[in-house]
Amino acid sequence: MYQKTLGIPENHTFTQTDTKWAERKGQDTDTYWYDEIDENNNIVAKYIVKDSTCIYPPQKRTIQYEKLSPDGNYIKSGSINPKDI
């Protein structure tokens, strides 16, 4: 779902490895963990994507991500426009 938006090359696999759901203080947050795997079957990056929606009107949605190295070191983070996915 997020592969194109995050700029994952088409020849890489974007595999979901875990999911967590939480509701807290009026926010419904889905957290997804992904591995980016290259054509040689090596993990080249890991991603944590948090997709959060307010449960009260107007139900604003935000999507944020973190990109990590295969050993878990921070590379970058940012926001994704929900309209782009």
N, C-alpha and C positions, 0 to 999 in steps of 0.2 A: 504494500500500500504506500509506503513512504520512500521506496527505492528511488524513483525518478526525482522526487522533490529534494532528497538528500544528495543527489548527484552520484549515486552508486553506478559504476560502469555496467553496461548491459551484459558484459561477459563475466560479471561477478554474481554470485548468489547472495541473496539477502535472506537469512534464515532466522525466524523467530525462535528464541530459546527459552523464554519465560514470559509470563503475564501475571499481573497483580491488579486487583480492583480494590479501591478504597473510597469511602464516602466520609467526608469530614468537613464541618463548618459550611455546609451548603454546597460543597464541591464534590462532584463525582469524578474521580481520577482513575484512568486506566494507564498502567505503566507496562511498557513492552520492552523486552531486551532482545537485541538482534546481533548476529554475527555477520560481518561482510567477509565472504570467502572468495578468493581469487580463482582463476582457471586452473591453478595447480593444487587446489584444495587446501590452501593455507588461509588461516584467519588473518586478515590484514587490518581489521578494525572491529570494534564493538560499539554498539549504540544503545542508549537508553532513551526511549521516547515516552513522554508523559502527555497524555491527551486528557484535558480537564474541561468539564462542563459544569456551569452553575446550575443547580437544580431548581432555582427560582427564576421566574421571568426577569429579564429577557433571555435567559439561558445562554450567556456568553460562553464561547468555546476558545480555549487556548491550547496550542500544541508546542511543546518545547523539547529539545533534544540535546544530548551530550554525545560527543564522539570520543571514544577512548582507544588507546593502542591495544594490541592483543593482550598485553600484560596489565592493562587497567589504568595506565597513565592518561591524564586529561590531554586531549588534543584541541577541541573547540566545542562551543555550544551555540545554540541559537533558537530562533522561533520559526515555526512553519505556519503560513497562512492556511487556515482550514479550507479555504476556497481552492487551494493549489493541489489538494490531494484527491 
